[in-house]
Amino acid sequence: MVESMENPEIKGPRWQRKKDDRPQEILDAAIELFVAQGFSATKVSQIARKAGVTPGTLYVYYKNKEAILQEVVMKTLNPIFSASDAILETYEGSAEGLMNILIDKWWEAVGGSSKISGIPKLAVAEVSNFPELADFYVKNILNPGYSYICQVLEYGVKKGDFQIKDVNSTAYLIFSIFHGAVIDAHSFKIASRKDVPLDHFKQRIQDLVLHGILKTR
């Protein structure tokens, strides 16, 4: 009886799992607070409380709020980047199919009910207060999204599927439509309305975009 209580193998794994979960629990708590009440209004002590840790423990993993936000964004986006790159390198089907695949992946990452879908609204709201946040957002979300759309459009033009005179301008317009939809969804609480399914909304935008650039056969 005494031996089982003192056996470190019984206590150790459970404690270790809890410790290993802490960084993700901090990220989850932070992004929920950032989106709900704004980046500048959220205090580190609030994040720690919501995550069930002390502020001191939080600082063991992240040096400040900016580091937390950057980590949650990149942890979500890096798998999407890798998957998108792999698709672009090997895809040989129709340009329409490629556009739909990549839009679906990006919507999964930053649109709809994604964990970081409130980040676009947050970035726009905080741009004047935190220029470094705006720089991070442009570099790690806007520019990659725009670049992937450009690559799809160039593929479609080369393949003869798309009729486009200016790839760069068209890519910017397409990305702006989806980006604006995500911002509106969170700014006007559309994301929480059950009568406006965002995935259905996304599909309608895809149809509109593709019907505008597909070459008539």
MDAnalysis code that builds the backbone (N, CA, C; Angstrom):
import MDAnalysis as mda
import numpy as np

u = mda.Universe.empty(651, n_residues=217, atom_resindex=np.repeat(np.arange(217), 3), trajectory=True)
u.add_TopologyAttr("name", ["N", "CA", "C"] * 217)
u.add_TopologyAttr("resid", np.arange(1, 218))
u.add_TopologyAttr("resname", ["MET", "VAL", "GLU", "SER", "MET", "GLU", "ASN", "PRO", "GLU", "ILE", "LYS", "GLY", "PRO", "ARG", "TRP", "GLN", "ARG", "LYS", "LYS", "ASP", "ASP", "ARG", "PRO", "GLN", "GLU", "ILE", "LEU", "ASP", "ALA", "ALA", "ILE", "GLU", "LEU", "PHE", "VAL", "ALA", "GLN", "GLY", "PHE", "SER", "ALA", "THR", "LYS", "VAL", "SER", "GLN", "ILE", "ALA", "ARG", "LYS", "ALA", "GLY", "VAL", "THR", "PRO", "GLY", "THR", "LEU", "TYR", "VAL", "TYR", "TYR", "LYS", "ASN", "LYS", "GLU", "ALA", "ILE", "LEU", "GLN", "GLU", "VAL", "VAL", "MET", "LYS", "THR", "LEU", "ASN", "PRO", "ILE", "PHE", "SER", "ALA", "SER", "ASP", "ALA", "ILE", "LEU", "GLU", "THR", "TYR", "GLU", "GLY", "SER", "ALA", "GLU", "GLY", "LEU", "MET", "ASN", "ILE", "LEU", "ILE", "ASP", "LYS", "TRP", "TRP", "GLU", "ALA", "VAL", "GLY", "GLY", "SER", "SER", "LYS", "ILE", "SER", "GLY", "ILE", "PRO", "LYS", "LEU", "ALA", "VAL", "ALA", "GLU", "VAL", "SER", "ASN", "PHE", "PRO", "GLU", "LEU", "ALA", "ASP", "PHE", "TYR", "VAL", "LYS", "ASN", "ILE", "LEU", "ASN", "PRO", "GLY", "TYR", "SER", "TYR", "ILE", "CYS", "GLN", "VAL", "LEU", "GLU", "TYR", "GLY", "VAL", "LYS", "LYS", "GLY", "ASP", "PHE", "GLN", "ILE", "LYS", "ASP", "VAL", "ASN", "SER", "THR", "ALA", "TYR", "LEU", "ILE", "PHE", "SER", "ILE", "PHE", "HIS", "GLY", "ALA", "VAL", "ILE", "ASP", "ALA", "HIS", "SER", "PHE", "LYS", "ILE", "ALA", "SER", "ARG", "LYS", "ASP", "VAL", "PRO", "LEU", "ASP", "HIS", "PHE", "LYS", "GLN", "ARG", "ILE", "GLN", "ASP", "LEU", "VAL", "LEU", "HIS", "GLY", "ILE", "LEU", "LYS", "THR", "ARG"])
u.atoms.positions = np.array([
    [0.838, -1.200, 0.000],
    [0.000, 0.000, 0.000],
    [0.865, 1.239, 0.000],
    [1.875, 1.246, 0.902],
    [2.783, 2.384, 0.996],
    [3.598, 2.515, -0.272],
    [4.021, 1.382, -0.832],
    [4.848, 1.420, -2.035],
    [4.098, 2.051, -3.201],
    [2.819, 1.730, -3.365],
    [2.064, 2.271, -4.497],
    [1.885, 3.772, -4.380],
    [1.762, 4.277, -3.131],
    [1.585, 5.712, -2.946],
    [2.877, 6.463, -3.222],
    [4.013, 5.825, -2.980],
    [5.289, 6.504, -3.149],
    [5.893, 6.257, -4.519],
    [5.291, 5.424, -5.317],
    [5.831, 5.089, -6.627],
    [5.744, 6.288, -7.560],
    [6.871, 6.863, -8.005],
    [6.837, 8.044, -8.855],
    [6.221, 7.776, -10.211],
    [6.156, 6.525, -10.633],
    [5.589, 6.221, -11.935],
    [4.090, 6.471, -11.973],
    [3.444, 6.433, -10.790],
    [2.011, 6.690, -10.731],
    [1.724, 8.182, -10.827],
    [2.542, 8.984, -10.140],
    [2.321, 10.422, -10.105],
    [2.910, 11.121, -11.323],
    [4.067, 10.638, -11.769],
    [4.824, 11.340, -12.802],
    [4.103, 11.585, -14.111],
    [3.616, 10.544, -14.798],
    [2.993, 10.749, -16.111],
    [1.818, 11.703, -16.076],
    [0.982, 11.623, -15.038],
    [-0.183, 12.503, -14.955],
    [0.269, 13.952, -14.829],
    [1.274, 14.194, -13.975],
    [1.804, 15.547, -13.788],
    [2.441, 16.044, -15.074],
    [3.166, 15.154, -15.761],
    [3.853, 15.547, -16.984],
    [2.863, 15.920, -18.078],
    [1.764, 15.164, -18.191],
    [0.761, 15.487, -19.206],
    [0.179, 16.872, -18.955],
    [-0.084, 17.179, -17.684],
    [-0.635, 18.489, -17.353],
    [0.350, 19.585, -17.715],
    [1.620, 19.374, -17.398],
    [2.647, 20.361, -17.703],
    [2.781, 20.556, -19.208],
    [2.740, 19.471, -19.952],
    [2.872, 19.547, -21.404],
    [1.690, 20.257, -22.050],
    [0.536, 20.216, -21.388],
    [-0.664, 20.857, -21.932],
    [-0.682, 22.364, -21.714],
    [0.137, 22.856, -20.809],
    [0.042, 24.260, -20.417],
    [0.220, 25.257, -21.558],
    [1.228, 25.101, -22.421],
    [1.375, 26.084, -23.507],
    [0.123, 26.199, -24.370],
    [-0.477, 25.056, -24.722],
    [-1.675, 25.097, -25.559],
    [-2.854, 25.687, -24.801],
    [-2.964, 25.388, -23.520],
    [-4.051, 25.957, -22.720],
    [-3.924, 27.474, -22.627],
    [-2.698, 27.961, -22.542],
    [-2.455, 29.408, -22.517],
    [-2.841, 30.026, -23.853],
    [-2.465, 29.383, -24.946],
    [-2.810, 29.888, -26.280],
    [-4.320, 29.932, -26.475],
    [-4.999, 28.868, -26.081],
    [-6.457, 28.806, -26.241],
    [-7.144, 29.911, -25.443],
    [-6.688, 30.112, -24.227],
    [-7.281, 31.156, -23.386],
    [-7.016, 32.536, -23.969],
    [-5.806, 32.743, -24.456],
    [-5.421, 34.056, -24.978],
    [-6.217, 34.437, -26.215],
    [-6.323, 33.532, -27.169],
    [-7.001, 33.894, -28.411],
    [-8.475, 34.165, -28.166],
    [-9.077, 33.439, -27.235],
    [-10.484, 33.682, -26.906],
    [-10.667, 35.081, -26.316],
    [-9.761, 35.477, -25.443],
    [-9.835, 36.803, -24.831],
    [-9.487, 37.900, -25.826],
    [-8.474, 37.673, -26.660],
    [-8.083, 38.677, -27.651],
    [-9.251, 39.018, -28.567],
    [-9.918, 37.994, -29.066],
    [-11.018, 38.203, -30.009],
    [-12.226, 38.825, -29.315],
    [-12.483, 38.418, -28.080],
    [-13.674, 38.887, -27.370],
    [-13.558, 40.330, -26.901],
    [-12.382, 40.722, -26.410],
    [-12.285, 42.052, -25.805],
    [-11.171, 42.919, -26.363],
    [-10.433, 42.411, -27.366],
    [-9.377, 43.204, -27.980],
    [-8.014, 42.871, -27.409],
    [-6.997, 43.109, -28.218],
    [-5.630, 42.780, -27.812],
    [-5.143, 43.704, -26.702],
    [-5.319, 45.009, -26.886],
    [-4.810, 45.966, -25.907],
    [-5.543, 45.866, -24.574],
    [-6.822, 45.507, -24.606],
    [-7.617, 45.437, -23.374],
    [-7.370, 44.159, -22.577],
    [-6.753, 43.185, -23.201],
    [-6.508, 41.907, -22.526],
    [-5.212, 41.962, -21.723],
    [-5.296, 41.600, -20.464],
    [-4.129, 41.601, -19.585],
    [-3.562, 40.190, -19.450],
    [-2.267, 40.136, -19.248],
    [-1.611, 38.845, -19.058],
    [-2.224, 38.097, -17.878],
    [-2.579, 38.821, -16.832],
    [-3.181, 38.179, -15.659],
    [-4.515, 37.520, -16.002],
    [-5.269, 38.121, -16.936],
    [-6.537, 37.530, -17.365],
    [-6.303, 36.235, -18.137],
    [-5.302, 36.262, -19.000],
    [-4.967, 35.063, -19.773],
    [-4.562, 33.936, -18.831],
    [-3.705, 34.268, -17.874],
    [-3.239, 33.261, -16.920],
    [-4.403, 32.678, -16.122],
    [-5.288, 33.551, -15.670],
    [-6.437, 33.090, -14.878],
    [-7.318, 32.153, -15.698],
    [-7.582, 32.535, -16.941],
    [-8.449, 31.715, -17.789],
    [-7.795, 30.375, -18.120],
    [-6.471, 30.378, -18.231],
    [-5.744, 29.142, -18.536],
    [-5.510, 28.285, -17.298],
    [-5.814, 28.840, -16.123],
    [-5.637, 28.081, -14.893],
    [-4.205, 28.008, -14.413],
    [-3.403, 29.048, -14.749],
    [-2.011, 29.094, -14.302],
    [-1.739, 30.450, -13.667],
    [-0.588, 30.593, -13.043],
    [-0.197, 31.882, -12.486],
    [0.478, 32.710, -13.574],
    [0.497, 34.045, -13.441],
    [1.223, 34.872, -14.415],
    [2.685, 34.460, -14.535],
    [3.286, 34.063, -13.416],
    [4.673, 33.625, -13.461],
    [4.866, 32.398, -14.334],
    [3.934, 31.460, -14.238],
    [3.999, 30.268, -15.086],
    [3.839, 30.635, -16.548],
    [2.934, 31.562, -16.843],
    [2.731, 31.996, -18.227],
    [4.023, 32.534, -18.814],
    [4.751, 33.329, -18.024],
    [5.989, 33.931, -18.527],
    [7.109, 32.912, -18.720],
    [6.962, 31.741, -18.157],
    [7.927, 30.679, -18.411],
    [7.873, 30.268, -19.881],
    [6.671, 30.316, -20.453],
    [6.470, 29.858, -21.827],
    [6.473, 30.998, -22.850],
    [5.971, 32.165, -22.478],
    [5.840, 33.284, -23.420],
    [6.270, 34.581, -22.750],
    [7.075, 35.372, -23.461],
    [7.630, 36.578, -22.832],
    [6.637, 37.727, -22.749],
    [5.604, 37.733, -23.624],
    [4.606, 38.807, -23.586],
    [3.380, 38.405, -24.411],
    [2.406, 39.320, -24.487],
    [1.173, 39.040, -25.234],
    [1.447, 38.879, -26.719],
    [2.376, 39.685, -27.247],
    [2.689, 39.607, -28.669],
    [3.199, 38.220, -29.041],
    [4.049, 37.663, -28.193],
    [4.591, 36.326, -28.452],
    [3.494, 35.269, -28.432],
    [2.528, 35.438, -27.547],
    [1.408, 34.493, -27.481],
    [0.593, 34.549, -28.762],
    [0.270, 35.762, -29.209],
    [-0.530, 35.913, -30.422],
    [0.194, 35.344, -31.631],
    [1.473, 35.643, -31.751],
    [2.247, 35.140, -32.880],
    [2.314, 33.618, -32.875],
    [2.464, 33.044, -31.704],
    [2.553, 31.585, -31.593],
    [1.252, 30.908, -32.005],
    [0.125, 31.438, -31.565],
    [-1.149, 30.796, -31.888],
    [-1.442, 30.907, -33.380],
    [-1.065, 32.035, -34.000],
    [-1.280, 32.201, -35.433],
    [-0.401, 31.240, -36.223],
    [0.884, 31.205, -35.915],
    [1.796, 30.383, -36.696],
    [1.575, 28.890, -36.446],
    [1.172, 28.532, -35.234],
    [0.904, 27.117, -34.949],
    [-0.285, 26.630, -35.760],
    [-1.222, 27.536, -36.040],
    [-2.380, 27.183, -36.853],
    [-2.038, 27.191, -38.337],
    [-1.239, 28.175, -38.759],
    [-0.998, 28.367, -40.186],
    [0.101, 27.487, -40.765],
    [1.117, 27.144, -39.997],
    [2.233, 26.380, -40.555],
    [1.803, 25.079, -41.230],
    [0.893, 24.295, -40.633],
    [0.425, 23.095, -41.343],
    [-0.298, 23.427, -42.647],
    [-1.008, 24.563, -42.675],
    [-1.699, 24.981, -43.895],
    [-0.690, 25.377, -44.961],
    [0.370, 26.081, -44.563],
    [1.429, 26.447, -45.501],
    [2.037, 25.201, -46.126],
    [2.384, 24.237, -45.283],
    [3.028, 23.015, -45.767],
    [2.115, 22.249, -46.718],
    [0.843, 22.130, -46.348],
    [-0.109, 21.411, -47.194],
    [-0.320, 22.135, -48.516],
    [-0.422, 23.456, -48.473],
    [-0.639, 24.242, -49.693],
    [0.559, 24.137, -50.625],
    [1.761, 24.216, -50.064],
    [2.971, 24.092, -50.882],
    [3.035, 22.729, -51.557],
    [2.696, 21.687, -50.814],
    [2.734, 20.332, -51.369],
    [1.725, 20.179, -52.500],
    [0.555, 20.764, -52.330],
    [-0.479, 20.691, -53.368],
    [-0.026, 21.414, -54.626],
    [0.510, 22.616, -54.471],
    [0.940, 23.407, -55.625],
    [2.075, 22.731, -56.389],
    [2.912, 21.994, -55.689],
    [4.049, 21.332, -56.328],
    [3.630, 20.121, -57.159],
    [2.553, 19.462, -56.774],
    [2.205, 18.189, -57.417],
    [0.889, 18.205, -58.193],
    [0.084, 19.243, -58.027],
    [-1.258, 19.252, -58.616],
    [-1.186, 19.330, -60.142],
    [-2.033, 18.529, -60.809],
    [-2.068, 18.522, -62.272],
    [-3.486, 18.584, -62.817],
    [-4.465, 18.822, -61.952],
    [-5.856, 18.850, -62.386],
    [-6.290, 20.212, -62.888],
    [-7.591, 20.456, -62.841],
    [-8.144, 21.717, -63.337],
    [-7.804, 22.864, -62.392],
    [-7.719, 24.069, -62.955],
    [-7.446, 25.253, -62.140],
    [-8.609, 25.533, -61.191],
    [-9.815, 25.252, -61.633],
    [-10.985, 25.436, -60.772],
    [-10.883, 24.549, -59.535],
    [-10.485, 23.299, -59.746],
    [-10.325, 22.381, -58.628],
    [-9.244, 22.836, -57.669],
    [-8.135, 23.340, -58.222],
    [-7.034, 23.816, -57.392],
    [-7.460, 25.027, -56.564],
    [-8.182, 25.947, -57.190],
    [-8.661, 27.126, -56.471],
    [-9.565, 26.709, -55.309],
    [-10.464, 25.787, -55.565],
    [-11.383, 25.339, -54.511],
    [-10.647, 24.657, -53.361],
    [-9.641, 23.846, -53.695],
    [-8.877, 23.145, -52.660],
    [-8.166, 24.134, -51.745],
    [-7.476, 25.110, -52.342],
    [-6.707, 26.050, -51.530],
    [-7.604, 27.006, -50.748],
    [-8.700, 27.426, -51.355],
    [-9.634, 28.289, -50.617],
    [-10.207, 27.538, -49.422],
    [-10.539, 26.270, -49.622],
    [-11.064, 25.462, -48.515],
    [-10.049, 25.355, -47.380],
    [-8.775, 25.172, -47.737],
    [-7.741, 25.036, -46.713],
    [-7.552, 26.338, -45.946],
    [-7.561, 27.452, -46.669],
    [-7.379, 28.735, -45.995],
    [-8.602, 29.105, -45.167],
    [-9.763, 28.756, -45.655],
    [-10.974, 29.030, -44.875],
    [-10.970, 28.205, -43.590],
    [-10.478, 26.993, -43.700],
    [-10.359, 26.131, -42.522],
    [-9.423, 26.752, -41.487],
    [-8.388, 27.462, -41.983],
    [-7.390, 28.037, -41.079],
    [-7.824, 29.358, -40.468],
    [-8.333, 30.284, -41.285],
    [-8.600, 31.642, -40.782],
    [-10.035, 32.103, -40.971],
    [-10.889, 31.279, -41.533],
    [-12.272, 31.693, -41.766],
    [-13.252, 30.848, -40.982],
    [-14.526, 31.095, -41.210],
    [-15.561, 30.287, -40.579],
    [-15.438, 30.243, -39.071],
    [-15.426, 29.028, -38.526],
    [-15.365, 28.859, -37.074],
    [-13.960, 28.521, -36.589],
    [-12.954, 28.809, -37.413],
    [-11.573, 28.548, -37.025],
    [-11.209, 29.275, -35.737],
    [-10.256, 28.700, -35.013],
    [-9.803, 29.285, -33.753],
    [-9.285, 30.707, -33.948],
    [-8.629, 30.980, -35.082],
    [-8.052, 32.306, -35.290],
    [-8.855, 33.145, -36.280],
    [-10.103, 32.769, -36.519],
    [-10.905, 33.521, -37.490],
    [-11.198, 34.947, -37.040],
    [-11.031, 35.226, -35.744],
    [-11.240, 36.586, -35.258],
    [-10.012, 37.465, -35.384],
    [-8.879, 36.899, -35.815],
    [-7.641, 37.663, -35.917],
    [-7.725, 38.796, -36.940],
    [-8.318, 38.598, -38.132],
    [-8.423, 39.724, -39.072],
    [-9.109, 40.943, -38.467],
    [-10.222, 40.726, -37.775],
    [-10.906, 41.840, -37.114],
    [-10.001, 42.466, -36.063],
    [-9.320, 41.624, -35.300],
    [-8.424, 42.098, -34.254],
    [-7.301, 42.953, -34.836],
    [-6.711, 42.497, -35.948],
    [-5.606, 43.227, -36.568],
    [-6.047, 44.598, -37.057],
    [-7.219, 44.661, -37.684],
    [-7.735, 45.938, -38.181],
    [-8.019, 46.891, -37.024],
    [-8.571, 46.375, -35.946],
    [-8.931, 47.209, -34.803],
    [-7.706, 47.740, -34.062],
    [-6.619, 46.967, -34.055],
    [-5.457, 47.324, -33.243],
    [-4.297, 47.889, -34.054],
    [-4.482, 48.093, -35.359],
    [-3.365, 48.470, -36.224],
    [-2.696, 49.765, -35.794],
    [-3.467, 50.735, -35.325],
    [-2.873, 52.014, -34.927],
    [-2.184, 51.935, -33.573],
    [-2.616, 51.017, -32.729],
    [-2.023, 50.880, -31.398],
    [-0.797, 49.978, -31.382],
    [-0.789, 48.991, -32.268],
    [0.306, 48.025, -32.296],
    [0.786, 47.826, -33.737],
    [1.595, 48.754, -34.256],
    [2.074, 48.620, -35.641],
    [2.846, 47.331, -35.882],
    [3.515, 46.818, -34.839],
    [4.252, 45.566, -35.004],
    [3.300, 44.396, -35.217],
    [2.104, 44.487, -34.638],
    [1.083, 43.468, -34.857],
    [0.604, 43.512, -36.303],
    [0.452, 44.718, -36.828],
    [0.042, 44.877, -38.222],
    [1.099, 44.309, -39.159],
    [2.370, 44.571, -38.860],
    [3.455, 44.046, -39.695],
    [3.454, 42.520, -39.689],
    [3.272, 41.943, -38.518],
    [3.228, 40.486, -38.399],
    [2.060, 39.919, -39.195],
    [0.924, 40.577, -39.106],
    [-0.289, 40.117, -39.787],
    [-0.112, 40.157, -41.301],
    [0.437, 41.262, -41.799],
    [0.658, 41.398, -43.240],
    [1.633, 40.334, -43.730],
    [2.719, 40.152, -43.001],
    [3.766, 39.215, -43.418],
    [3.310, 37.763, -43.365],
    [2.546, 37.405, -42.345],
    [2.255, 35.992, -42.102],
    [0.857, 35.528, -42.481],
    [-0.048, 36.459, -42.784],
    [-1.398, 36.072, -43.194],
    [-1.765, 36.677, -44.544],
    [-1.671, 38.000, -44.654],
    [-2.093, 38.644, -45.902],
    [-1.205, 38.264, -47.081],
    [0.096, 38.437, -46.931],
    [0.993, 38.171, -48.051],
    [0.975, 36.713, -48.508],
    [1.040, 35.730, -47.592],
    [0.962, 34.339, -48.050],
    [-0.364, 34.015, -48.735],
    [-1.465, 34.515, -48.190],
    [-2.763, 34.258, -48.813],
    [-2.833, 34.816, -50.220],
    [-2.359, 36.047, -50.368],
    [-2.330, 36.687, -51.686],
    [-1.418, 35.913, -52.637],
    [-0.268, 35.482, -52.148],
    [0.692, 34.761, -52.984],
    [0.124, 33.440, -53.492],
    [-0.572, 32.704, -52.632],
    [-1.148, 31.430, -53.052],
    [-2.213, 31.635, -54.131],
    [-3.016, 32.670, -53.991],
    [-4.038, 32.938, -55.005],
    [-3.381, 33.313, -56.325],
    [-2.311, 34.113, -56.275],
    [-1.575, 34.464, -57.495],
    [-1.080, 33.212, -58.213],
    [-0.537, 32.272, -57.456],
    [-0.011, 31.047, -58.052],
    [-1.116, 30.228, -58.713],
    [-2.279, 30.186, -58.080],
    [-3.402, 29.450, -58.662],
    [-3.865, 30.126, -59.949],
    [-3.955, 31.441, -59.936],
    [-4.397, 32.169, -61.127],
    [-3.406, 31.999, -62.273],
    [-2.122, 32.061, -61.964],
    [-1.103, 31.861, -62.999],
    [-1.192, 30.452, -63.576],
    [-1.438, 29.478, -62.716],
    [-1.619, 28.099, -63.165],
    [-2.827, 28.006, -64.090],
    [-3.917, 28.667, -63.718],
    [-5.131, 28.618, -64.521],
    [-4.989, 29.297, -65.868],
    [-4.271, 30.418, -65.897],
    [-4.037, 31.123, -67.165],
    [-3.166, 30.271, -68.083],
    [-2.111, 29.703, -67.526],
    [-1.204, 28.867, -68.308],
    [-1.911, 27.633, -68.850],
    [-2.818, 27.092, -68.060],
    [-3.545, 25.880, -68.459],
    [-4.695, 26.197, -69.416],
    [-5.054, 27.477, -69.509],
    [-6.151, 27.871, -70.383],
    [-7.516, 27.788, -69.736],
    [-7.551, 27.663, -68.397],
    [-8.826, 27.564, -67.685],
    [-9.387, 28.928, -67.288],
    [-8.503, 29.894, -67.017],
    [-8.933, 31.210, -66.554],
    [-8.686, 32.273, -67.618],
    [-9.608, 33.224, -67.699],
    [-9.424, 34.378, -68.573],
    [-9.180, 35.608, -67.690],
    [-7.922, 35.965, -67.542],
    [-7.529, 37.050, -66.644],
    [-6.504, 37.933, -67.343],
    [-6.718, 39.230, -67.296],
    [-5.775, 40.171, -67.901],
    [-4.693, 40.599, -66.916],
    [-5.037, 40.708, -65.656],
    [-4.088, 41.167, -64.639],
    [-4.175, 40.238, -63.426],
    [-3.224, 39.330, -63.328],
    [-3.238, 38.335, -62.253],
    [-3.131, 38.986, -60.882],
    [-2.229, 39.946, -60.724],
    [-2.006, 40.559, -59.414],
    [-3.253, 41.265, -58.888],
    [-3.885, 42.059, -59.745],
    [-5.088, 42.783, -59.317],
    [-6.228, 41.819, -59.013],
    [-6.366, 40.790, -59.833],
    [-7.431, 39.807, -59.623],
    [-7.220, 39.047, -58.317],
    [-5.977, 38.675, -58.045],
    [-5.670, 37.976, -56.793],
    [-5.992, 38.856, -55.593],
    [-5.655, 40.128, -55.703],
    [-5.938, 41.056, -54.601],
    [-7.441, 41.163, -54.351],
    [-8.218, 41.252, -55.427],
    [-9.673, 41.366, -55.290],
    [-10.279, 40.102, -54.675],
    [-9.822, 38.943, -55.138],
    [-10.346, 37.680, -54.604],
    [-10.034, 37.557, -53.118],
    [-8.785, 37.831, -52.760],
    [-8.401, 37.728, -51.357],
    [-9.172, 38.729, -50.502],
    [-9.377, 39.935, -51.039],
    [-10.092, 40.973, -50.290],
    [-11.532, 40.574, -49.997],
    [-12.159, 39.868, -50.932],
    [-13.544, 39.427, -50.720],
    [-13.629, 38.488, -49.520],
    [-12.743, 37.492, -49.496],
    [-12.771, 36.533, -48.388],
    [-12.330, 37.183, -47.078],
    [-11.316, 38.018, -47.166],
    [-10.813, 38.702, -45.975],
    [-11.895, 39.598, -45.379],
    [-12.567, 40.344, -46.235],
    [-13.640, 41.218, -45.772],
    [-14.799, 40.441, -45.179],
    [-15.090, 39.285, -45.751],
    [-16.189, 38.461, -45.239],
    [-15.907, 37.993, -43.817],
    [-14.651, 37.611, -43.551],
    [-14.286, 37.150, -42.213],
    [-14.351, 38.299, -41.208],
    [-13.882, 39.474, -41.613],
    [-13.929, 40.644, -40.723],
    [-15.376, 41.011, -40.405],
    [-16.212, 41.063, -41.431],
    [-17.628, 41.391, -41.215],
    [-18.303, 40.378, -40.296],
    [-17.964, 39.112, -40.498],
    [-18.600, 38.055, -39.703],
    [-18.375, 38.263, -38.214],
    [-17.181, 38.717, -37.853],
    [-16.877, 38.918, -36.437],
    [-17.230, 40.320, -35.959],
    [-17.150, 41.302, -36.833],
    [-17.476, 42.674, -36.432],
    [-18.960, 42.833, -36.145],
    [-19.793, 42.166, -36.932],
    [-21.242, 42.300, -36.786],
    [-21.896, 41.052, -36.204],
    [-21.059, 40.201, -35.565],
    [-21.545, 39.013, -34.853],
    [-22.235, 37.994, -35.761],
    [-21.949, 38.062, -37.064],
    [-22.557, 37.090, -37.977],
    [-22.062, 35.684, -37.659],
    [-20.812, 35.606, -37.177],
    [-20.218, 34.298, -36.907],
    [-20.988, 33.511, -35.856],
    [-21.706, 34.209, -34.982],
    [-22.448, 33.524, -33.924],
    [-23.912, 33.290, -34.277],
    [-24.327, 33.698, -35.474],
    [-25.727, 33.533, -35.872],
    [-25.929, 32.196, -36.577],
    [-26.849, 31.407, -36.063],
    [-27.095, 30.088, -36.637],
    [-27.812, 30.166, -37.981],
    [-28.487, 31.310, -38.263],
    [-29.221, 31.424, -39.518],
    [-28.324, 31.864, -40.671],
    [-27.049, 32.149, -40.391],
    [-26.121, 32.539, -41.450],
    [-24.906, 31.613, -41.384],
    [-24.992, 30.420, -41.964],
    [-23.865, 29.487, -41.922],
    [-22.704, 30.002, -42.766],
    [-21.568, 30.272, -42.132],
    [-20.450, 30.886, -42.839],
    [-19.871, 29.985, -43.919],
    [-19.906, 28.677, -43.719],
    [-19.388, 27.787, -44.750],
    [-20.225, 27.883, -46.025],
    [-21.531, 28.043, -45.875],
    [-22.408, 28.238, -47.029],
    [-22.094, 29.576, -47.692],
    [-21.833, 30.579, -46.889],
    [-21.466, 31.903, -47.373],
    [-20.175, 31.826, -48.186],
    [-19.210, 31.068, -47.670],
    [-17.937, 30.881, -48.365],
    [-18.133, 30.226, -49.721],
    [-19.013, 29.248, -49.798],
    [-19.271, 28.551, -51.055],
    [-19.853, 29.483, -52.100],
    [-20.730, 30.391, -51.677],
    [-21.322, 31.348, -52.614],
    [-20.256, 32.300, -53.164],
    [-19.315, 32.688, -52.322],
    [-18.228, 33.557, -52.785],
    [-17.369, 32.805, -53.796],
    [-17.072, 31.546, -53.508],
    [-16.295, 30.739, -54.444],
    [-16.988, 30.665, -55.798],
    [-18.281, 30.414, -55.791],
    [-19.031, 30.329, -57.047],
    [-18.957, 31.646, -57.813],
    [-19.132, 32.745, -57.100],
    [-19.101, 34.065, -57.727],
    [-17.739, 34.350, -58.349],
    [-16.684, 34.059, -57.601],
    [-15.326, 34.315, -58.080],
    [-15.009, 33.469, -59.304],
    [-15.279, 32.175, -59.208],
    [-14.920, 31.279, -60.302],
    [-15.725, 31.551, -61.563],
    [-16.981, 31.900, -61.425],
    [-17.783, 32.214, -62.603],
    [-17.295, 33.481, -63.288],
    [-16.583, 34.317, -62.528],
    [-16.064, 35.546, -63.112],
    [-14.759, 35.371, -63.863],
    [-14.001, 34.300, -63.565],
    [-12.689, 34.151, -64.195],
    [-12.559, 32.910, -65.075],
    [-13.503, 31.971, -64.974],
    [-13.422, 30.779, -65.818],
    [-13.620, 31.133, -67.281],
    [-12.801, 30.564, -68.115],
    [-12.909, 30.816, -69.549],
    [-14.107, 30.052, -70.106],
    [-14.900, 30.739, -70.911],
    [-16.063, 30.109, -71.537],
    [-15.603, 29.122, -72.592],
    [-16.105, 27.920, -72.489],
    [-15.697, 26.870, -73.441],
    [-16.562, 26.925, -74.700],
])
